[in-house]
Amino acid sequence: MQQAFIIDAIRSPLGRSKPGSAFTELHATELLAQVLSQLVRRNDLDPGLVDDVITGCVTQAGEQSAGVGRVAWLAAGFPEHVPATTIDRKCGSSQQAVHFAAQGIMAGAYDIVIACGIESMSRVPMGAARIGQNPYGPSFEERYAPGLVGQGVSAELVAAKWELSRHDMDSYSARSHQRAAATQAAGGFKREIVGIQTVNGLVEQDETIRANTTVERLATLESPFRNDELSARFPQIGWNVTAGNASQISDGAAAILIVSERMATKLGLKPRARFVGFDVIGANPLEMLTAPIPATQRVLAKTGMTLEQIAHYEINEAFASVPMAWQKTMKADGARLNPRGGAIALGHPLGASGVRLMTTMLHALEDSGERFGLQSMCEAGGMANATIIERV
């Protein structure tokens, strides 16, 4: 079996999804094309050698509807014979792209793969692919009657089940901004970010981080999910999930170059990390956001590792209650959990977030000199991916 190595991992800055922000005037395929172009050129890679481009994207509508990975690859001026595919495993789409890429190399089907992700949430709004449509149908709805709830309500249910208070979640969220701001100020994101050219100039750093965020300011925000019907249905809910303790809607792209051991040797490419273990799992779609817990337990069991052996945990901050419930269940060290901040501070461009998290984790491991990192993400429908990498 061939070993799969990460050779390089980069991302765009993350832009706010609001008029006048960094990437609101940049076509989604152009954003991804610039990231792909820089990944190939900075590694002096012949793009014709790439076996596949596997792209995560959640809202495959509008500008992201025509096989966004394929369009972006060709927009970058790269060879037409290189194929691309676009996949959707909700928030974990590009983490799944990484899994498919690495597993394809380990199976001997590939030698060079780019796993990437894109989501321009300002230009292709979340849910745009199903406006006016019922994606579930009567059989699904009958099984899960009286019907699914939105992710915000699921986050409330998680907070209630794990006894997480409003102050707990706001404190976690303020800390996410503080950690991201400290990393940015120290230049910790510089190696992973590539500049993106827009009509308004070059964008070179995240615009989502709010260094001055405080628990007191967050405490003034109200929950947008509260209503009388749901309050009666779920009396345990405290209505403590707000925009301040949830991930930011944002725009971004990221890409990882994954190469087989034999090809790395042949081309003289220096491996930076190897893949130790993978898992993907489903859970109750009503609770929806808790699958990172069993995914973590299974990937640890598969690899024979313990959580204590892992120096860095990236658990996506879809809502503060998600990593907090994970931490409480796993009895994890909070200092190792999202130490550079997470999606609450940086943003969550859905299809790009899986590769963004892995990119940040790889660079953090290199900066700290630590060895192992673990990543997991909750995904709509009650799913989660988990990955363990080892810095080499």
Buried (B, 14 or more C-beta within 10 A) or exposed (E): EBBBBBBBBBBBBBBBBEEEBBBBBBBBBBBBBBBBBBBBEEBEBEBEBBBBBBBBBBBBBBBBBEBBBBBBBBBBEBEEEBBBEBBBBBBBBBBBBBBBBBBBBBEEEBBBBBBBBBBBBBBBBEEBBEEEEEEBEEEBEEEEEEEBBEBBBBBBBBBBEBEBEBEBBBBBBBBBBBBBBBBBEEEBBEBBBBBBEBEEEEBBBBBBBBEEBEBEEBBEBEBEBBEEEBEEEBEEBBBBBBBBBBBBBBBBBBBBBBBBBEBBEEBEBEBBBBBBBBBBBEBEBBBBBBBBBBBBBBBBEBBEBEBEEBBBBBBBBBBBBBBBBBBBBBEBBEEBBBBBBBBBBBBBBBBBBBBBBBBBBBBBBBBEEBBBBBBBBBBBEBBBBBBBBBBE
